[in-house]
Structure formats: C-alpha cells, structure tokens
Amino acid sequence: MYNFDQIILRKGTNSKKWDSIDETYHEAGLLPMWVADMDFATPDFIREAIAAALDHKVLGYTMAPESLYEAIIQWEATQHQIQLKKEHILFSPGVVPSIALAIETLTQVEEAVMIHDPVYTPFREMVEQNNRKVITSTLTIENGQFVMDFKDIEKKFSTEKVRLFILSNPQNPGGRVWSRGELNTLLSLCKKYQVYCLSDEIHSDLIFAPHQFTSAFAIDEAFDDLLIVLNAATKTFNMAGVKHSMIYVKDSVLRAKLMAAQAKSEQGTINTFGYAATEAAYRYGKDWLKELIGYIQENQRLFMDFFAKELPHISVIKPEGTYLIWIDCRSLGLSDQTLKERLIHQGKIVLSPGIDYGLNGSGWMRVNLGCPKEILEDGLQRLKLALAK
C-alpha cells in the first residue's frame, strides 16, 4: 500500500506549481490546483534508481541501456497493446520539444497545422512560435463528453491544405479517451489528405474503468507512414522535472527525417537520471499506478459530488482519463479575467483558465485533482467561496 494522503510541503523548493504563484498574482495564501504535476511523492523505486546513479559518484555521459528499451517495449505491449521494436524508439527531453521537432521537420513556414479547440496550450504555442498557420476544429459536447467534428476536419483538411494534425489522447483538458472508431475515422482522413498525425499520449496510463485507452498505433499499420506517437513516464509517475520522453515512429522514412532533425541540435540524448527513472517506472510501477488511479477516482467522485450539492450551477465534464477535470463557469456571466480574479482574490485558489486552451475554453477552468484528499477538500471550500452565485 502506498500513502497518497501524505502531505509534502513543496513551497520553497523552486516548485513551479507552488513557488511561482505569489509573485505572479501578488496574493498571499494561494492554493495551487493548476499546472499538471501531482502533489504525491514520486515512487520509492524511482527515487532509489536515481540514488543508485548518484552513488556511482561519476555523472558522466550516459547511453540508453538495452534494459531501458526492453522496459519501454514491455510496458507499451502490456499496458497499451502497442508492438514496438528498439529502432522505433527515439528519445527527447519532453513532449513539447517533440511537438516543436515534428512541426519543424514535417511542415514549412506558413503551412497549416490543425489542433482541436480547446486543447493543451503548448499545441498552439508551438505552431505559432514556429511560424506555421494554426487551424482549429472545435470540440463539441454530446452526452457530457467532447466529440470531434469530422465534417469540419475534412473540410479544413481540403480547403486549408493542412499538413499536420496534433492530437491529444487522452484529451487535455477534457479528459476524453478517444474510441477506436473515432481514431480510425480521424486517421483515415489523414491518410486521404496526406496529413501527418502527431498523437500526444502522455496521459495514456491514467484511464478510469470501464474506459479503455486505444493508441493511434493500435488502429491499423496502414497509417504508420503518417503517424508519430509521443509518450513519457513523467505524468504517470509524477517526475516531470526529470525531463525525459519518447518519440515512437514505426515508418523508417519518417523516422529518418526526425532523426536528421534531432541531429542538427543534439536533442536525441537524455540525462542520466531520465534513463534510470524511466526504466524503474516501467519495470516496477504497475502496482503503484493501480493504487494511484483508484485514489484519483475517489478524488474525482468527491469533487463531482461536492459540485452537484454545493455548486449545481457549475457543470463538470467527468473525465474518462487524466487527473484533470474541466468545469463550466459560464453560468456566472463573468469575463475570463473577472472569473480568474474572483478565484484568486475571493477563493484564494489558482486554476488553469479555460481561455488559455482556445476560444472555446472561454468561461471554463481546469482543475488538477492529483493531490491528497486534505488538499482537495481545502480546494473545494475555496471554490465554493469563489463560484457560489
């Protein structure tokens, strides 16, 4: 049994989540429930692997060991039914740098890249910062969950000459786990219009039954020549500061393009601790992950029950995956800026503003449920102060 109730004081540790907010908002006593890192202890087996690397006493150049490749391949096969070979795996400092790499490699300046709206903020940022044209397709809500508008996607693939589609699966911020049928339809459109698909699957381990995660690589090998999958152990095992991720590319021609681009900036190698931590996570992490998912599900239940009773005018999308939850505050009739200020100054709580995820996120907020119940209960009372009519 692991102790997810343990309170770990993170202020004063240069934590982006905890130590940046006072200076940003000029308000004391704020509770951060925003950026996607959890407040649980990184598992012992990961910290022990890092300590073992330190105990060697020399932090020299490190190669990725064969045992790391074996651990990744085994994890993806058993957890996600993806069949990988060693040569399919490239390393990267993180998913966001990998997105930038794919944009630079597979598109030209001012060419069109499509993303959903709303979606994880760096998708848009990386497209814009690399001087590509952002094309959005709005996610609509049906039966309380996000759905894709495939007619809109196909129309824009054709008229906007889209070159790359960036997919979030599971979806951030809404927690939607895309079905096999939805992925097949999307990838079929990519194939028809020769659009590359980059699937960010970093939250793929964090799925709530009865939902099942399907990787883009598990649909049909006919799509492999247009498909790149990104993943990492960092979200699952709460070690975002380690800075280590993987790029999976099965097609040899596509992989050669990405490797050549990596070589130009020496971005294909990772630090010693990233190798050690990721291997330990995938070798020893199944039991820890099972308990984590159960704990987050209980947090999710507490959150939704509280809102149904205390804040019924605020609707909530129940996540199928991730430790994030997406709440609809539009009934308050507030501007995005006023809503944020009310949360900061009245509720003393920091959330991620929905408008940061696209125009269709206006009036929404994203909440991080990856915390001990004591912190969650505190956060719920703060949300009640800020969001009560």
N, C-alpha and C positions, 0 to 999 in steps of 0.2 A: 504494500500500500504506500502511495506517495501522498505527501502532505501539501495539498493545494490551498489549504487555509492559511498557511504560513504568511505572515506579513513581513515583507522585506523592504526596509527603508531605502529608497533609491535617490532621494534628494541629496545633493552634494557629491554625486558620483559622475558628474558630467552626462547625466542621462538626458537625451533629447526630449523624452516624454515628460520628465518631471522637472528638469532644471531650466528649460527654456521658457516656461510659461509666465513666470513672474515678470521677467524682463519684457516679454512680448506684450503682455496685457496690463502691466503695471497695477496688479491687483494681488493682494496677499491671500493666502489660504485657499488657493485654487486646487481642485481635484482634476487630474488629467485622465480623461477616458477617450482619448482621440487617436494618436498615431498607433499603427498596428504592431506594437510589441506588447507582450503579456507581462504581468507582474508576478508570474510564478518563477520559482527557482529553475534555472537550466538544469536538466537532469544530472545526477551524480556521475553517471557513466561517461557523459560528455566532458564534464569538468575534470574527471580523472584522466581522460585521454589527453587533454590539453596539459595537465600537470605532468604527465609522463613525458611529453615532448619537452617541457621545461627542464625536467630532471636530467635530461641528457646533457644540459649545460651549454650546448652549442646550437645557436639558432642560425644555421647556415642555409644555403639554397636547398630547397626540398623538391623532390619529384613526387608525382602522384603514384602511390604504390599500386601494385596489381590488386592487392586486397581491397583497396578503395573501389576500384572498378567492379570487382566482384560483389561488394556490398550494395552498390547502386543498382547493378543489374538484378540482383536477387530481390531487393526491395521493390523495384518497379514491376517485376514479374508477379510477385505475390500480392502486393497492395493494389496495383492498378492494371494488371494483365497486359503490360507492355513488354514486348520481347526486344531487348536491346543487346547489342554487341559492344565491345570495348571501343571500336572505331566510331561508333555512333555518338560518343560522349565527348563533348568539349567542355572546358571549364571557363568560368567567368567570375569577376568579383561580385556580380549581383544581377538580378533580373532586369533592373532598369538600364544598366550599362549594356546588357544583352539586347534590349529593345533598341537602344541607340545604334548598336552594331548592325542589327538587321536592317534598320532604316537606311543607314549609310551604304550598306552593301547591296541591297536589293532594289533601291529606288534612286532616282536622280532628283536634283534640286527642282522644287516646284511641282514634282509629280504628286499624285493624290494618294493619301493613306487614310483608310477608314477605321473609325473606332465607334463603339456604342456611346450613347449619352443617356444616363450618366454612366461613368466608368472611372476606374482608378486614375487619379490626377496625372501621374507621370506619362501616361499614354499620350495625352495631348501635348504635354510639355516637350517630350522628346521629338514629336513630329514637328512642332513649331520651331524648336531650337535648331533642328537640322534643316530648316528652310524647305519643308515639304508642306503640301496643302492638306489641311485637316478636313475630312469629310465625315460627318456624323450620321448615324442611323439611330433613331430614338427607340429606346426600350419602352414598351407599353406594359401596363399591369393588367393581367387577367387572372381571376380567381386568387388574388392576393400575391401573385408572383410576376416577376419580369418575364416577358416573352420577346423574341426577336420578330421584326417586321421584314420578312424575307422578300416581299414585293418591293419594298423600299430599298433593300440592299441590292437586289438585282438591277433595279432602275439606275441606281447610282454607280454600280459597277460598270454599267454600259455607258451612261452619259458623262460620267466624271473620269473615266479611264483610270479607275483605281488600280494601283499596283500591289498594295499590301493591306491586309486586314489584320488588326491586332485584337485578339480575343482574350477576355478574362474568364477563366473557367477553373474553379467556381467563380461566380461573378462578384466582383468587388466594386460597389459597396452593398449590393442587394442580397448576397448570399445564395444566389440561384445556382443550382448544379444542372448544367445543360444535359438534356437527354441524348441518347444515341441518335434518335431520329432527327433532333434539331441539329446536331453536329453534322450528320450526314447531309442534310439539306444545305447547310452553310458551306461545307467543303465541296459539295457538288457544284455550287455556284462559283466558288473559287476556281475549280477545275475548268468550268465552262468559259470563264472570262480570263483565265490565266492570271489569277490574283494569288500572290503568296499569302499564306496564313501563318501568323505567329501566335501560338497559344500559350498564354501565361497560366501555368497550372501550379503555382506556388502554394495555394491553399488546398491542394487535392487530397491531402491526408486528413483534413478536418471536415468530415462528412457525417451527417446525422441520419441514422436509420429512420425510415426504410429507404432513404435515398441512396443511390449508388453512383459513384463517380465514374465517368467514362472519359478517358483521354482521347484527344484528337487522333493519336496514333493507333487507337484501338478500333477505328472505323473501317478503313479499307486501305490496303497498301497502294492502291491506285492513286491515292492522294499524296504519297510520300515525297514526290518530286517538288511539291509546293509547300511543304509543311515543316515548321520548326516548333519544337516544344521546349518551354523553359520551366525549370523546377529548381528547388533547393530544399534543404532541411531546415533552413533558418526560421521560417514562420512556425513550422510544426513543433520544433524543439526549443523555441524561444532563445535563439542565439543570433539575432540579426546583426549584432556588432562584429561577428566573425567574418562577414563579407565573403561568402562562397556560394556559388550556384553552378548549375549545369545547363548546357545547351544540348538538346538531343536533335540530331539531324541524321536521318537514315539514308537519304539520297546522296550519293558520292559527289555529284557535280555541285549540288547546293552546298554540301559540307565544305568542299574545296574553296568555294567563294568566301565563306565565313572564316575559314582558317587563314586565308590570304589576308583578309581584312584585319583579323586579330594580330597577325604577324607585323603589320605596319605600326602597331602601337604597343606590342608586347603585352597584350591583355589576356593571353591564354593560360597564364600560370597563376597560382593561388598561394597564399601564405601557408606556412607550416600548420598553424592551428586550424585553418579551414579544412585541410585534408584530414587531420586527426579527428576533428569534431564531427565531420560529416560521416566518416566511416563508423565511428562509435554510435552515432544516432541510428544509422540504418542497420547496424548489427544487433543492437541491444534495446531498441526503442519501442518495440511493439506493445509491451505491457504498459509502459508509461503513457503511450499515446491512447490506448484504450481507456485508461483512467481519466486522462485529460478530457477526452471527448465527453465522457459521462459527466464530468464536472461542469463543462461549458454548457451542456444540455440543461443541467439543473439551473445554471445562471440564466439561461435563455428562458426557462419556464418561469422563474421568479420575476424576471423583467416583464414578460408579457402579461402575467397575472397582475402585477402591480399597475401596469398601464391600463389594463381593462377595468380595474377597480377605481384607481385614483385619477387617471388621465384619459378617460374614454374618448375624448375629442381628438386625441392624437392616435392616428393609426400606425400600425407597425407591420413591416413585412417580416414574416417568420423565416429565418434563414434555413436553407437546406444544408448549408456548409459554411465554413469560416467561423471565427469568433467575433464577427462584427454583426451589427444589427442596424437597420435603416428605418428611421422614423419620420413620419409625415407631420410637420408642424404647420401646414398651410392654413389650417382652420383658425389659427390665431390672427391671421390677417396682417402679419408683420413683414417688413422688408428683411432681406437676409442680414443686413448689418444690424438692424434693431434686434432681430432674433439672437444673433451672436452676442450682442451686448447684454441682453437680458440674461442669457446663460452665464456670462462671465460675472456680471456685477450683482445680479439678483440670486442666481443659483450657485455662484462660486464653483462652476464646473466648466471644463474645456472639452468640447466635442469637435468633430470634423465637420465644417459647414458643407451642406449638400451642394451649394453653388460651385464649390471647388471641383466637383465631379462632372460639371457640364450644366448647360442652361436648364435642362430638365431636372436637375437636382435642386433648383431654387425652392426654398421653403422646407427642405428636408435636412436631417442631421444624421451623421454616422456615429454610432456608439461602440466602443470596444468593451466586450464582455469578458475578456481574458484577464480576470483578476480574482482575488479571494472574495468570498461572499461578503465579508465585512466591508470591503471597499465598495462592492456593488450596492449593498444596502445603503451606505452613505450616499453614493451617487444617485440612487433612486429618490431619496429625500430631497436632494439638491435639485433634481429635475422637476420634482413636484413644485418646489418653490418658484422655479423659473417658468414652468409651462402651464401652470394652473390658469384657467380663464379668470 
